[in-house]
Structures are given as C-alpha cells and as structure tokens.
Amino acid sequence: PELILATDPDREGEAISWHLEEALRARKALKKDTPVSRVVFNAITKSAVTEAMQNPREVDEDLVEAYLARRALDYLVGFNLSPVLWRKLPGARSAGRVQSVCLRLIVEREMEIEAFRAQEYWSVKSVLTTPRGQDFEARLTVLGGKKLDKFDIPNATAAELAVQAIQSRDLTAKRVEAKPATRNPSPPFMTSTLQQEASRKFGFGARQTMQVAQRLYESGHITYMRTDGIDMAPEAVTAAREAIKERYNADYVPSEPRVYKNKAKNAQEAHECIRPTDMAADADSLSLRDADQKKLYDLIWKRTLASQMAAARMERTTVDIGSQDGQVELRATGQVVLFDGFIRVYEEGRDEVVDDDDKRLPQITEGDATAKKSVTPEQHFTQPPPRFTEATLVKRMEELGIGRPSTYASIVTTIQDR
C-alpha cells in the first residue's frame, strides 16, 4: 500500500497532512517502509488531479513550521488575553490573535463616528440651454474670480449671493475640451475581492460566499477558493482569450495577455486566482441547480473573462462656461463610450457612491451663448465615516495584512457571534 495525502493546497492543508502522517505513525497504522507522498492540485478536474499525481512531493516542512509558529502565537495571545477579558467583562468568551485586532478596527471606527461633527456647505448647480435648445447641467466652480473649494459657500446667505451672481450675468462657453480616456478591467478574484463583490452585488455574507464557493470547487467548476494570488495559469489565460474571441470577436482580445501582480504586503502568491476551470462554460451551460451557486459562478466567470479583455475606450468632455468679467464660471462634464471592451461583460461594484460624470453632453462649441433655465443652491453636510460592512471590513483587514484568505470569513463571523 501507499499513502497519498491530497489535502487542501494551503498552509492549513499542509498541516493536516502532516498531522495525519504523525497520528498514523503513532498508531502504527503506517509501516516504516510505506511510501508517503503529498500531492496538491488547485482545481478538482481530471487534468489537474492527474498532473498532481504525476508530481508527488514530500510534506513541506517550512509550511508546517509556519503553521506551528502561528498556533503558538494563537495560544500565547489567547491564554494571556482571555483571562483578563473574563475578569473585566464577565460573560465574554475569548480573545484571539486576529479577532482582537479586528474588533479594535470596529471600535475605533465607532469612536470616530461618535466624535464626528457635521459641517454645513452649499453647492450651486444650474441647468443651461445650448443655442440648439438642448439642456445640460453645470456646477459652479469659480465665484468672485476665485476657484471654489468645498467649504467656500458655508451657508444659505452665501449660496443666495452666488445664485444672484450667476443670474445677473450672461454666460458663454469659454473652453470645450474632449480627451480620450481608457478604463482597464479589475484583476480576477482572490478570496477577499470575491467576498466583497458577492456582498455588494448579492448581499451575501462572507461565510455564505465561502460555503457556496466550496461547493463549486468540490464540483470541479472553479479553482481553489482560498487564495491571495491574482495570477492565472498560462493555459487558463490562453483559454480565456479563446473564449472571448469566440463569444465576442477579436477586437475584444488585447494584443498581449494581461498580467496582474498583488499589491498586498503579505500575499503568499503560491496559488492562482479564483477562476472557472473551463473558460468556455458559462453559468447557463453548467445547469447548476442551486440559485446561489449559479449567481456566484456567473460572477466568477464574468470577472475572469473581463480581466483578460480589451480596455474600454471613452471620450471625456469638459465644458467651462463663464461670464465676460470672469467673476463666475461653471463646469459641465460628460463622457461617451467609444468602445465598450470589458464593460460588455462585467463592471466592478463600488462601496462609495461616486459622482456620475457619465452623462452625455449636448453639442457645444466655444463662444456659444448659454441661456439659464434654472439656478439651484443645494445644502450639504459632511458625513461621518460609514460603519463597516462585511465587505469593507474584509477589505480593510486585507490592506492592513490582518488574517489570511482562509480566515476572513470565520473572523467576521466570530466577531458577530460573540
């Protein structure tokens, strides 16, 4: 007989293999001469598993030592902190090496929110009409010949004066500038970005996302779902490029394959990104019975394909409209998509609402007189920093190098449970 250890391809998986071998030897279930080898594969597909079996190795002692060091730290932090916690907060459960740091992030954010004092400020927008009778919106940028900063119109009185300054002057288009712009796709998913997107797009919690991904991985549809690598195997890149060409056309395939590098400080990049095992298979062709699995697979498939697609090309237009005496100036921005590129397949969700400059502007040429249809002041107050969502918390943890892809979901869950 021969023992082949094929646990998960990460540090925990390596440790489990090592433990198994130790336990079996201690029980004398393994003979001295029984060959033991370790195989790792990133996806449960025939080709990946066969290839892994052809390249067995020993259990990686370095990874095991890393695991043991981490376990020692867990004990040191947990055993020393928990008793303090029980004395000070009866009923509290435990303190942990990672969850304590994470909880601190949440507490600090809450203190920031409590200490926050809102500040009032105003902005002025105007609906203007071109000589051809088309309306567009512009916002006030220069008042009294001076460029406006965020808090330069502090109250209603100042806003009223600004409105009058615009009302009492004739406005003409001073500068019309059209600049080409490109937008590149986001990199393929790793654990943290998958949790963030599933939360933004479907409202999935981190734990739910991981459970659904686990099932997709076990069915052989996606590669291993605990990873902080964003590179793709060369054959997967080729397959993605083929699939894009087949589905859309050659224009959507960039001349060179895209290569992504992880920015996180403590990324272990041993693994590939999370991607479909078969690029040609979209969610519909897999006939997944479970609705959540279908949604998540569709998200992963789209993101992976988009990451190898051509950039979107836009044209950004900025129009500055001002009075003859240079006292007031307004600005209108807009953009036109010339070629949709990767946007045809997928766009990343956002946590913060960004000001929309995507509106199209009507035809305007320099020197055009613009008639004022309406001028409206708007009151705003500065907002406190938002509380964390599961997605933004995971993002912050990753930025600060807290936790690992395998633990994000469980940390978030533990903090909520306790």
N, C-alpha and C positions, 0 to 999 in steps of 0.2 A: 504493500500500500504506500501511497504518497499523500502528503498533506499540502494542499494549495490554499493559501489564505488570500481571499479576494474581498476584503472589507472595503469600506469607502475610501476614496483616494485623497484623504486629507489627514491632518495630524491625529485627530481622534481615531480615524480608521486604522492608522499605523499602530497606535497604542492598543487598540482592541486586538489586532493580530498578535502583537507581542504578548499581551495578557493571556490570550488563548494558548499560545505555544507554551508559556510558563506553566499555566494551570494543567495542561495536558501532560507535560513532562513530570510535574509534581505528583500527578495521579498515576504515573507510569502507564498512561494510555498510549504514549508515543514511545516506540522502541528507540534505542540510541541511534540505530542506523536508518530510521525512517527519514527519507528526504523531505525537507520542509522548504517551500518557496512562497514568495509573496508576489501576487500579480495585481496590477492596478489598471483599471480602464475608466475612461471619462464618460462613456455612454454605454447603455446596455443594448448594443446592436451586435449582430453576428460578427461583423468585420472587426469591431473594436475589441470584443471579447477574445476572438481567435488570435488577433495580433498580440494581445496581452499575454495569452497563454504561451505564445512562442517566445516571449521575452521575460521569463520569470527573474526575480532578483531576491536578495536577502531582505529581511525586515530592516528598515533604515534606522540604525541606532540613534543617529542625530535627531530624527523626528521624535523618537521615543523619549530621548533625554529632554527635548524641548517640552514634551507633554508632562514629564515628571517634574520639571522645574516649575511649570505652571501650576501643577497640582500642589506643590509645596507652597507656592505663593498663596493659592486659594486657602490652604489650611492656616497659614500664618495670619492672613488678613481676617479670615472668618473666625478663627478661635480667639484672636485677640480683641476683635471689634465687637463680636456678638454679645459677650458677657456685659460689656459697657452699655450696649444698647438695651439689654434686658433690665439692667439696673435703672437706667434713666427713663426708659419707655416701657413699662410693663405691658406685656401683650405683643410687643414687636417680635418678629420671627428670627431674622438673621441679617447679618451684614455681609456683603460679598465684595470680592476684589473689583468686579466691574459694576455691579448694580449700585454700589455706594456712590461711585463717581457719576454714574448716570443720573441717580436721584439728585445729586448735587446740581447738575445742569438744570433740572426741572425747578428746583428750589430757587436757584439764582435767577432764572427767568421770571419766576413768580414775584421775587423781590423787586426786580426791575419794573415789572408791571405795576406793583403797588406804589413804587416811588415816582411813577411817571406823572408828569403834569402836562395836560394838553395845552398846546399853543394855537391861537387862532391865526389864520391867514386867509387872504382872499385872492381869487384869480378872476380875470375878466376874459370872457370869450365873446366873439362876435360872428354872426352869420353874415357873410358878404356875398354879393352877386357880381358875376363877371359881365362884361358888355354883352355877352351872348345870352344872358339871363339864367346862367347856372349858379346854384348856391354852393357855398362851401364854408367850412368853419375855420376860424383862425383864433389864436390866443395872443393876448397882449404880452410883448416881450420887452419893449422899451417904453419908458414913461419919463417925460421931462428930459428927454435926451439921454437918459441913463438906463443901462441894462438892468432889468428887474431880477432880483433874487427871490427865493421862495417866500421870505417873510417881509418883503418890501411894502406890501399892501396889508397893514396889520388889522384894519377894522372897516366897518361899513362906511364910515365917512370918507376914508381914503379911497375906498372902492367906488363910491359915488363920484368923487372928483375924477378918478380915472375914466369912468364911463363918459362923463361930460367932455373930458379931453378928447376922447375918440369921436363923440357925437359932433363936436364943433369943428372938426377938420375933415377936409376931403382926402380920401385915401387912394393911392395908386400903387400898382405892383412895381417894386423897386428892383428886386432880384428874383430870377427864376432859375433854379439850379437842379439839373437832373443828373444823378450819379448812379452808375451801376453798382449793385451790391450782390454778394453771394452769401448763401447760407449753407453750412455743411451739416450733414446728419450727426446725431448723437452716436457715441460708440455703442457696441452691443451690450447686452445686460450682464452685470455681475449681481451677486446676491443683494447688495444694498440698493442698487438702482432698480432692480426688479421689484423689491418691496415698495419702494417709493412710487413707482409708476402704477402698480396694481392698486395702491392706496388712492392715488389721485384719480385714476380712471374708473375703478370699480368699487372703491371704498373697502377693499379687502384689508384686514389687519395683517400685520407681519406674519403672525403664526398661521393664519389661514392661507396666505400666499405660499408659505413653505410646505404646508401639507398638500396643497394642490400640485405644486411643482414636484414634490416627492413622488406622487402617483404618476405624473407624466414621465418622470425619469425611470421609474420602475417598469413602465410600459414600453420603454425604449424610444420614446418620442423626442426627448431633449437630453442634452448633456448634463453632467453633474451640477446640481443647483446650489452647492455651497462653494463659492469661488470669489476671489477678488482680482482675477485676471480678466483682461478685456481683449486678449489676443485670440485669434481664430486659427485653427489648423489650416495649413496651406490648401489641403484638398477641400476643406469646407468653404474657403474663400472662392476657390475655382467653381465649386458647385453653386454658390450664391450668385456669382457673376453669370453663370449659365442660366440660372432660373430667372434672373432679372431680364436677360436678353430675350428669353423665350416668352415671358409674360408681357413685357412692355416692348421695348425694342433697343437696338444698340445704342441709341442716344442716351439711355439711362445708365449705361455702364461706363464708369470713368476709365480713362486710358490706363491708369495704374491702379492696382488693388489698394484699398485704404488700409493703413497700419495704425493701430491705436496703442498708446502707452498709458499705463496707470499713473495718476498723479499722487495717489495716497502714499503717505510716508512708509507705512509698514506693510505694504502689499506683499503677498508671498508668491504672486505670479507663477505658481507651479501649474496652475490649471488654465484651461481655456475659459472663454466666456460661456454664458448660458445661451445655447442656440439649439435650433431643431437638429435632429440627427439626419433628417432628409430635407434638404432645402426646397425640393420641388413639391413637398407635401404641405398644402395649406390646411387650415383648420377644417374646412368642409370635406376634404378628401380623406381625412382620418376617421370620420364618423365617430367622434367621441360622444359617449352617452351623457357624460356629466357636464352640465352647463358651465360650471366654474372652470373645469379643465379646458373646455373649448375656448372660453374667453382668454385664459392665461396663455394657452398655446398660441392663439391668434396674435396676442400681444408680442410674445417672444419671436414668433415667425416674422411679423412685420418689422419689428425693431432690428432684427438681424439682417433682413434683406435691405432695409433702408440704410443700414450702416455701410453697405458696400455700393450704394447708388451715387449717381452724379449729384453735385450740389444744385440747389435751386438758384436760379438767377432772377434778380429783381431789378427794378429801376426805382430809386428813391428820389422823390421830388420835394424840394423845399422852396416855398414861396415867401418872400418877405414883402409885406405891404406897409407902406408908411405914409406920413403926411409930408407936405412940401418942406415945412420948417424943421423936420427931423425930431419933433417932440414925441410923437408916438409911432411905434412900429408893432405890427402883428405878424405872427408866423403861422403858416399852414404847412403841414407835412402829409405826404401820402406815398403809397408805393404800388407798383404794378408788377405782378409776377410775369416774367417773360418766358420762363421755362420752369415747370414745377419740380422736376428732379425727384429727390427722395420724398418730398411732401406728398407726392401722389400716393405713397404707401403709408406714411407714418409721421406724426408730429409729437414731440415730447410734451407732456403736460407741465404746467407751471404751478409752483406753490404760491407765488405772489402774482397778483393781477398787474400786468404791465400796461402802461398807456398804449392805446392802439394807434400805431402810425400806419396801419394797413389800408386806411381809406384811400380811395382813388380821388385824385383832384381833377376838376374840370380843366379844359384847355385855357391856359393863361399865358399872356406874353408880357414882357417888360413894358412898363408905361401904360398898361391897361388901367382905366379908372374903375375902381370897385365901389359899388353902392352898398350902403349899410342897411341890412334888413333888420337886424336886432343887435343890441349890445347888452350882455347879461353878466352881472357880477355874481360870483359864486363863493360861498363861505366854506372854509375847510378847517378842520382841526387836526393837529398831528396825532397819530395813532400810537398807542403803546405797542411794544413788540408783541407779536401774537404768541399765544401758548403753543407748545409743541403739539404736532400731530404725530402719530406713529412714524409717518414718512419723514417729517422734518427732524425728528429725534434721531432716527437711524442715520440720516444724512449728516447730522452734527457729530454723532459718535464716530462715523467713518472719517470725517475731516480731522477729528482730534486723535484718531488712532486708538479709540477705545473699543474693546471687543473684537471679535473676528466674524467673518461672514457666517460661520456656523452658529454663532451665539446671538446675533442681533435680535432675532425673533424671540428667543427664550428670555433675553434680558428685559425686553419691553413687556413681555407677558408677566414675568416675575414681579416687576415693579408695580404693575396694575393689580396683580393678585394680592400683594402684601400691603 
